[in-house]
């Protein structure tokens, strides 16, 4: 049965989202000023009629109208309905609305739209918080909407939206003022072009230099802004933003500037290459992964010599990897080797190497989708692929399995852009998105999507689904092993009986999947799954294979999501409701992961056409690394 969603407010944003959402839900709406024709939804004559029986009521009005919109439906909603207010308003107003709803027994959530609705419709990213966030997020994500739950504190979503508005709208006001003054000075075209050049160069390094420079030179910069204000006034313009800027800068010596992220807060891939016998370092910010990126031509061609060098660079074998650039964990001891591809179907080749931490071992038995997210930016910056237009497509052949991934990278201004507004679970700050589309990953390692030939097997006395859509994964119900599926990685790793049982299943599954003796390999992975509890499709905890992933790997997530679509699989039994064609949201220890899987057929006859995910990557540094002597 399709959910019922009611809209209060059918302006441009409400109309666009209601129209799109009507393909996945029964949608009703009311707007006192409504005179148009509904597109897929039903416009009602009053608010009480619109919300009758609705599972979710969405208030999408101006902030001034939000209290009246909520008041108009109090006492008319279903007992278990959630009221979601999407007005752009202050955290204080959101808390007042929440208190009003609570006083009438109505579950409340607040959300904000983080991109232009007219361009994206129901795909517009939404940040959401409040006591009703789990139920509201579960319903909307099941319909394919892009929702990021922030927790139960009312006002958190609104605060993030308004902080973004200070930057974006404040910057816009500064641009308007500077262009007006420039026009009066006969420098309008120059000022416009200079704005474009300056803004396209903005990245983390530039912002840090601006902030650091302001601390050191605040007095000089105040004088500079006062001179600019005098020029504006002599041109007949009111320098409101310029004067305000001078006042903010004047406060810096006394109040300082909030410190940027400390070193221990860095998230990231470390991307490295070698040149002239020395290693060059790059970094992409990702909380749970680090990986070194090399050009293939800068590494020894002989695999044995190459692996020996990588062990010495990363600091293995050593549980802490103190004498190298590894982080003492499988997630922080990864390497990408990149080169131009000789094949017409790809631009570059990507070989992933897992450098073991405590053993002198380098494995190429699997690929890594998270490290894959940094391959295209690395290839563009190393000249393997030219930047083309605002978005550059890079076709990547995955040598570990011979599949092909296509990455789309922001290259506005002719270079890789790392700053952006895309949030990834586990990463506190946004970055530019890297969209990854996969083809040919079905059976990439084992030769078939269902390596055992069955949707469901009994392995070591436990029901399991073995699947390979880019990563061989054994899916097991957490409850079958005495776990809940919601534990932290630390809790799971501390359970010796559980880890031994997982390894027993993995070793037997490896043989059944055609992988042979997997005692010294990193595949297959084992995913313990359970029903979702935060609005997603399924919850998963992944052994990789002996440590537990702090989130979930990209291709591991794609394989688990594919298992959800297999009728009769262990994953399908645990999964919540899924919307046809919509994203599958996998809940993991630090948030969630969305994957889109396009398939045909059902059960054992299911075939994967393509799959896609969105990740982020950010460069941290470019430097030199010295391996320890042999």
C-alpha positions in Angstrom: 0.0 0.0 0.0 1.4 3.4 -1.0 1.9 6.0 1.8 -0.3 9.1 2.0 1.6 12.4 2.0 -0.2 15.7 2.4 1.2 19.1 1.5 0.3 22.4 3.1 1.6 25.0 0.6 1.6 24.5 -3.1 3.9 27.2 -4.3 6.7 26.5 -6.7 8.6 24.3 -4.3 5.5 22.5 -2.9 4.1 21.9 -6.4 7.4 20.5 -7.8 7.9 18.1 -5.0 4.3 17.0 -4.7 4.1 16.4 -8.5 7.2 14.2 -8.4 6.3 12.4 -5.2 2.9 11.4 -6.6 4.6 8.7 -8.6 5.5 6.9 -5.4 2.8 8.0 -2.9 -0.8 9.1 -2.7 -0.4 12.9 -2.5 -3.0 15.5 -1.4 -2.5 19.1 -0.9 -4.0 22.5 0.1 -3.0 26.1 -0.5 -5.5 28.9 0.0 -3.9 30.7 -3.0 -3.9 27.7 -5.2 -5.4 28.3 -8.7 -3.5 25.8 -10.9 -4.1 22.3 -12.1 -2.6 19.4 -10.1 0.0 17.2 -11.8 -0.4 13.7 -10.3 -1.7 14.9 -6.9 -5.1 15.9 -5.6 -5.8 19.5 -4.5 -8.3 19.6 -1.6 -10.7 22.3 -0.5 -9.3 22.8 3.0 -6.4 21.8 5.3 -8.4 19.3 7.4 -9.6 17.5 4.2 -6.0 17.5 2.8 -4.4 15.8 5.9 -7.2 13.3 6.7 -5.6 9.9 6.9 -2.2 11.1 5.9 1.0 9.3 7.1 3.1 12.4 6.7 2.0 16.1 6.5 4.6 18.4 4.9 4.3 22.2 5.7 6.1 24.0 2.9 5.2 27.7 3.4 6.9 31.0 4.1 8.2 31.1 7.7 5.6 33.7 8.6 2.8 31.3 7.6 4.3 28.2 9.3 2.5 28.6 12.6 -0.9 29.1 10.9 -0.3 26.1 8.6 0.4 23.9 11.6 -2.5 25.3 13.6 -4.9 24.6 10.7 -4.5 20.8 11.0 -4.2 20.3 14.7 -6.9 17.8 15.7 -7.4 16.7 12.1 -4.3 14.4 11.5 -4.2 10.6 11.9 -3.0 9.4 15.3 0.3 8.2 14.0 1.0 11.0 11.5 4.2 13.0 11.5 4.2 16.7 10.7 7.3 17.8 8.8 7.9 21.6 8.6 10.1 22.6 5.6 9.9 26.3 5.9 13.2 28.2 5.9 13.0 29.6 9.4 15.0 30.2 12.5 15.8 27.4 15.0 13.7 29.3 17.5 10.6 29.2 15.3 11.1 25.5 14.6 11.3 24.8 18.4 8.1 26.8 18.9 6.3 24.7 16.2 7.6 21.5 17.8 6.3 22.6 21.2 2.9 23.3 19.7 2.7 19.9 17.9 3.8 18.1 21.1 1.1 19.8 23.1 -1.5 18.3 20.8 0.2 14.8 20.6 1.4 15.3 17.1 4.9 13.9 16.2 7.1 16.7 14.7 10.2 16.9 12.5 11.8 19.9 10.9 13.7 19.9 7.6 15.4 22.3 5.1 15.8 22.1 1.4 19.5 22.4 0.5 19.4 23.0 -3.3 17.1 24.7 -5.9 13.8 22.7 -5.9 12.7 23.8 -9.4 15.8 22.0 -10.8 15.7 18.9 -8.7 12.1 18.4 -7.6 11.8 15.6 -5.1 15.5 14.8 -5.6 16.3 18.0 -3.7 18.6 17.1 -0.7 16.8 17.6 2.6 18.4 17.8 6.0 16.0 16.8 8.8 15.9 16.7 12.6 13.4 16.4 15.4 11.6 13.7 17.4 9.7 12.5 14.3 12.8 12.3 12.0 13.1 8.5 11.9 9.6 7.9 10.7 9.5 10.8 8.3 12.9 9.9 6.8 11.9 6.2 6.5 8.8 7.1 4.5 10.5 9.7 2.2 13.6 7.6 1.5 11.4 4.6 0.6 9.9 6.9 -2.0 13.4 7.7 -3.4 13.9 11.1 -1.8 17.4 12.3 -0.7 17.0 12.7 3.1 19.8 13.1 5.6 18.6 12.6 9.2 20.6 14.6 11.7 19.0 13.4 15.0 16.3 14.3 17.4 17.3 17.9 18.3 14.8 20.4 16.8 16.5 23.3 15.1 19.7 21.6 14.0 18.6 21.4 10.3 17.4 25.0 10.4 20.7 26.2 11.8 22.7 24.5 9.1 20.5 26.0 6.4 20.8 29.5 7.8 24.6 29.2 8.3 24.8 28.3 4.6 22.5 31.3 3.8 24.9 33.7 5.7 27.7 32.6 3.3 25.7 32.4 0.1 23.4 35.3 0.5 26.0 37.5 2.2 28.4 36.8 -0.6 25.7 37.7 -3.1 25.1 41.0 -1.4 28.8 41.8 -1.5 28.9 41.0 -5.2 26.0 43.3 -5.9 27.5 46.1 -3.9 30.9 45.7 -5.6 29.4 45.5 -9.1 27.4 48.7 -8.5 30.5 50.6 -7.4 32.5 49.1 -10.3 29.8 50.3 -12.7 30.1 53.8 -11.4 33.9 53.6 -11.7 33.7 52.3 -15.3 35.1 49.0 -14.3 32.0 46.8 -14.4 33.3 44.2 -16.9 36.6 43.9 -15.1 35.0 43.5 -11.7 32.6 40.8 -13.1 35.5 38.8 -14.6 37.6 39.2 -11.5 34.7 37.9 -9.3 34.4 34.8 -11.6 38.2 34.2 -11.4 38.3 34.6 -7.7 35.4 32.4 -6.8 36.4 29.6 -9.2 39.7 29.4 -7.4 38.2 29.0 -3.9 39.1 25.8 -2.2 40.2 24.8 1.3 43.7 26.1 0.9 42.5 29.6 -0.3 39.9 29.8 2.5 42.5 28.9 5.1 44.9 31.6 3.7 42.2 34.2 3.8 41.4 33.4 7.4 45.0 33.2 8.5 45.8 36.4 6.7 43.0 38.2 8.4 44.3 37.3 11.9 47.8 38.6 11.0 46.7 41.7 9.0 43.3 42.7 10.5 44.3 46.4 11.1 45.6 46.9 7.6 42.5 45.2 6.1 40.1 47.4 8.2 41.9 50.5 6.7 41.6 48.9 3.2 37.8 48.4 3.6 37.3 52.0 4.9 39.1 53.3 1.8 36.8 51.1 -0.3 33.8 52.5 1.5 34.9 56.1 0.8 35.3 55.2 -2.9 31.7 53.8 -2.9 30.3 56.9 -1.3 32.1 59.1 -3.8 30.5 57.1 -6.5 27.0 57.7 -5.1 26.6 54.2 -3.6 25.7 53.2 -0.1 28.6 50.9 1.1 26.4 48.9 3.6 28.2 45.5 3.1 31.7 47.2 2.9 31.2 49.1 6.2 29.8 45.9 7.9 32.9 44.0 6.6 35.2 46.6 8.2 33.4 46.2 11.5 33.7 42.4 11.5 37.4 42.7 10.7 37.8 45.3 13.4 36.6 42.7 15.9 39.2 40.0 15.0 42.1 41.2 17.2 39.8 40.9 20.3 37.7 37.9 19.4 39.9 35.9 16.9 38.6 33.5 14.4 37.2 30.0 15.1 40.0 27.5 14.5 39.9 25.1 11.5 39.7 21.4 12.0 42.5 20.0 14.1 44.8 17.4 12.6 43.1 14.5 14.4 39.8 15.5 12.7 41.1 15.0 9.2 39.1 12.5 7.2 40.7 11.0 4.3 42.3 9.2 1.5 46.0 10.0 1.3 46.8 10.0 -2.4 50.4 9.5 -3.3 52.5 9.2 -6.4 56.2 8.7 -7.0 58.4 10.8 -9.3 62.2 10.9 -9.7 62.6 8.1 -7.2 60.6 10.0 -4.5 56.9 9.6 -3.4 54.5 12.5 -3.9 51.6 12.7 -1.6 48.0 13.7 -2.2 45.0 13.4 0.2 41.3 13.1 -0.1 39.4 13.8 3.1 37.4 10.7 4.1 37.0 10.0 7.8 37.4 6.2 7.6 39.8 5.6 4.8 43.4 6.5 3.7 45.0 5.3 0.5 48.2 6.1 -1.4 47.8 6.9 -5.1 50.7 6.2 -7.4 51.3 6.4 -11.2 52.1 2.9 -12.4 55.1 4.2 -14.2 56.6 5.5 -11.0 56.5 2.1 -9.3 58.7 -1.0 -10.1 57.1 -3.1 -12.9 58.0 -6.3 -11.1 55.2 -7.1 -8.6 57.5 -8.5 -6.0 59.7 -5.4 -6.0 56.6 -3.2 -6.1 55.1 -4.9 -3.1 58.3 -4.7 -1.1 58.5 -1.0 -1.7 54.8 -0.5 -0.7 55.3 -2.4 2.5 58.2 -0.1 3.4 56.3 3.0 2.5 53.3 2.1 4.5 55.2 0.8 7.5 54.2 -2.8 7.4 54.5 -5.3 9.1 53.7 -3.3 12.3 50.3 -3.1 14.0 50.8 0.7 14.4 52.7 1.3 11.0 54.7 3.9 12.9 57.6 3.8 10.4 55.4 4.6 7.4 52.3 6.4 6.1 49.8 3.7 7.0 47.3 4.3 9.8 47.5 0.9 11.6 44.2 -0.3 10.3 43.1 -2.1 7.1 41.0 1.0 6.2 44.1 3.2 6.3 46.5 1.0 4.5 45.4 1.0 0.9 47.1 1.8 -2.4 45.8 2.7 -5.9 48.0 2.3 -8.9 46.8 4.3 -11.9 47.9 4.5 -15.5 46.5 5.3 -19.0 44.4 2.4 -20.3 45.3 0.7 -23.6 41.6 -0.3 -24.0 39.2 1.9 -26.0 36.4 1.3 -23.4 38.4 3.1 -20.6 40.5 6.2 -20.1 42.6 4.9 -17.2 43.4 1.6 -15.5 43.1 1.2 -11.7 44.7 -1.5 -9.7 43.8 -1.6 -6.0 46.3 -3.1 -3.5 45.6 -3.9 0.1 48.7 -3.5 2.2 48.3 -5.7 5.3 49.1 -4.0 8.5 50.7 -6.7 10.7 51.9 -9.0 7.9 54.4 -8.5 5.1 51.7 -9.1 2.6 50.2 -7.1 -0.3 46.9 -8.4 -1.8 45.3 -7.7 -5.2 42.5 -10.1 -4.6 39.7 -7.4 -4.4 39.1 -3.9 -5.5 38.0 -0.9 -3.3 35.2 1.4 -4.2 36.0 4.1 -1.7 39.6 4.4 -3.0 38.0 4.4 -6.5 36.4 7.7 -5.7 39.8 9.4 -5.8 41.1 7.8 -9.0 39.4 10.3 -11.4 40.6 13.4 -9.6 44.1 11.9 -9.4 44.1 11.0 -13.1 43.0 14.5 -14.1 45.6 16.3 -11.9 48.3 14.0 -13.2 47.5 14.7 -16.8 46.2 11.3 -17.7 42.8 12.7 -18.6 42.1 16.3 -19.7 39.6 18.4 -17.8 36.6 19.1 -20.1 34.0 21.7 -19.2 32.2 22.0 -15.9 32.1 18.2 -15.4 34.7 15.6 -16.6 33.8 12.0 -17.3 36.6 9.5 -16.6 36.1 5.8 -17.6 38.1 3.6 -15.2 38.9 0.0 -15.9 39.1 -1.9 -12.6 42.0 -4.4 -13.0 41.1 -6.4 -10.0 37.9 -7.6 -11.7 37.9 -6.1 -15.2 34.7 -4.1 -14.6 34.4 -0.5 -15.7 33.3 2.4 -13.6 32.5 5.9 -15.0 33.3 8.8 -12.6 32.0 12.3 -13.0 34.1 15.0 -11.4 33.5 18.7 -10.9 36.1 20.5 -13.1 34.7 24.0 -13.4 37.4 26.5 -14.4 39.5 23.7 -15.9 40.7 22.0 -12.8 39.4 19.5 -10.2 37.1 21.2 -7.6 37.0 19.6 -4.2 34.7 22.1 -2.4 31.0 21.4 -2.6 27.8 20.8 -0.7 27.5 17.0 -0.7 27.5 15.3 2.7 28.6 11.7 3.2 27.8 9.9 6.4 30.7 9.9 8.8 32.2 13.0 7.3 31.2 16.2 9.2 31.8 18.6 6.3 30.6 18.7 2.7 32.7 18.4 -0.4 32.2 18.2 -4.2 30.4 15.0 -5.3 32.1 12.2 -7.3 29.4 10.2 -9.0 30.4 6.6 -9.7 28.5 4.5 -12.2 29.4 0.8 -12.5 28.9 -1.6 -15.4 30.2 -5.2 -15.7 30.7 -5.6 -12.0 28.4 -8.6 -11.8 30.6 -11.6 -10.9 33.7 -9.4 -11.1 35.7 -11.7 -8.8 33.8 -15.0 -8.7 32.5 -15.1 -12.3 28.8 -14.8 -11.5 26.4 -12.8 -9.4 25.5 -15.9 -7.4 28.8 -17.7 -7.0 27.2 -20.8 -5.4 24.5 -20.9 -8.0 21.8 -20.4 -5.3 20.1 -17.4 -3.8 20.3 -19.0 -0.4 22.7 -21.6 1.1 23.2 -23.2 4.5 26.8 -22.6 5.5 28.2 -23.9 8.8 24.6 -24.3 10.0 23.5 -20.8 9.1 21.4 -19.4 6.2 23.5 -17.2 4.0 23.3 -15.4 0.6 26.6 -15.3 -1.3 26.7 -12.4 -3.9 29.3 -10.8 -6.1 28.4 -7.5 -7.7 31.8 -6.0 -7.6 32.7 -7.4 -4.2 32.2 -11.0 -3.0 30.1 -10.8 0.1 28.5 -13.4 2.4 25.2 -12.0 3.8 24.1 -13.5 7.1 21.3 -12.5 9.5 22.9 -10.9 12.6 20.3 -12.6 14.8 21.4 -16.0 13.5 24.7 -15.4 15.2 23.3 -14.0 18.4 24.0 -10.4 17.5 21.5 -7.5 16.9 23.1 -6.0 13.8 23.3 -2.6 15.5 26.5 -3.1 17.5 29.5 -0.8 17.1 32.6 -2.2 15.4 34.4 -2.2 18.7 31.7 -4.3 20.3 31.7 -6.8 17.5 35.5 -7.2 17.4 35.6 -7.7 21.2 33.2 -10.7 20.9 35.7 -13.6 20.4 33.1 -16.3 19.9 31.3 -14.2 17.3 34.4 -13.4 15.3 35.4 -17.0 15.3 32.0 -18.0 14.0 32.1 -15.4 11.3 35.5 -16.6 10.2 34.3 -20.2 10.1 31.4 -19.1 7.8 33.8 -17.1 5.7 36.2 -19.9 5.1 33.5 -22.4 4.1 31.8 -19.8 1.9 35.1 -19.0 0.2 35.3 -22.5 -1.1 31.7 -22.6 -2.2 32.1 -19.3 -4.1 35.1 -20.7 -6.0 37.7 -18.6 -4.2 39.5 -21.6 -2.8 41.3 -21.3 0.5 40.7 -17.8 1.7 42.6 -17.9 5.0 45.2 -15.4 3.7 42.9 -13.3 1.4 40.7 -10.4 2.2 37.6 -11.8 0.3 34.9 -12.7 0.8 33.6 -10.1 3.2 30.9 -11.1 5.7 27.9 -8.7 6.2 25.7 -9.2 9.3 22.3 -7.7 8.4 19.2 -6.7 10.3 16.1 -4.7 9.8 16.6 -1.0 9.4 15.9 1.2 12.4 16.7 4.7 11.1 14.5 5.0 8.0 16.8 3.0 5.6 16.4 -0.2 3.6 18.6 -2.5 5.7 21.2 -2.3 8.5 24.7 -3.9 7.9 27.9 -4.5 9.8 30.7 -5.7 7.6 33.7 -7.9 8.5 36.6 -6.9 6.1 37.4 -9.8 6.8 38.7 -9.7 10.4 38.2 -6.1 11.4 34.7 -4.5 11.2 34.3 -1.6 8.8 33.5 1.7 10.5 31.0 2.3 7.7 30.8 0.1 4.6 32.8 -0.2 1.5 31.4 1.1 -1.8 31.3 -2.2 -3.7 30.5 -4.1 -0.5 27.4 -1.8 -0.2 26.6 -2.4 -3.8 26.7 -6.1 -3.3 24.6 -6.0 -0.1 22.0 -3.7 -1.9 21.9 -6.2 -4.8 21.2 -9.0 -2.3 18.2 -7.0 -1.1 16.7 -7.3 -4.6 17.1 -11.1 -4.7 13.8 -12.7 -3.8 14.3 -15.2 -1.0 17.7 -14.0 0.0 18.7 -13.4 3.6 19.0 -9.7 2.9 15.5 -9.5 1.4 14.1 -11.0 4.5 15.8 -8.4 6.7 15.1 -5.4 4.5 12.3 -2.8 4.9 10.1 -1.6 2.1 11.9 -0.5 -1.0 10.5 1.9 -3.7 10.8 0.6 -7.3 13.8 2.3 -9.0 14.6 4.3 -5.8 17.9 4.3 -3.9 18.6 1.5 -1.4 19.8 3.0 1.8 22.2 0.8 3.9 22.5 1.8 7.5 26.0 1.3 8.9 27.9 2.2 12.1 28.4 5.9 11.2 25.3 6.6 9.1 24.1 5.4 5.9 25.1 4.6 2.3 22.7 5.0 -0.7 23.1 2.8 -3.8 21.1 2.7 -7.0 20.9 -0.8 -8.6 19.2 -1.3 -12.0 18.3 -5.0 -12.6 16.2 -7.2 -14.7 14.7 -10.6 -13.8 14.1 -12.0 -10.3 15.5 -14.5 -7.9 18.3 -16.7 -9.3 17.6 -15.2 -12.8 18.3 -11.6 -11.6 20.8 -9.7 -13.7 22.5 -6.4 -12.9 22.4 -3.8 -15.7 24.2 -1.0 -13.8 24.7 0.5 -10.4 25.6 3.9 -9.1 26.7 5.7 -5.9 27.8 9.2 -4.9 30.9 9.8 -2.9 33.2 12.7 -2.1 37.0 13.2 -2.3 39.2 16.1 -1.1 42.9 16.7 -1.6 44.7 17.2 1.6 48.4 17.7 0.6 51.1 17.1 -2.0 54.5 16.1 -0.5 57.3 13.7 -0.5 57.4 10.3 1.2 60.6 8.4 2.0 60.5 4.5 2.3 62.5 2.9 5.0 65.7 1.3 3.8 65.4 -2.4 2.8 
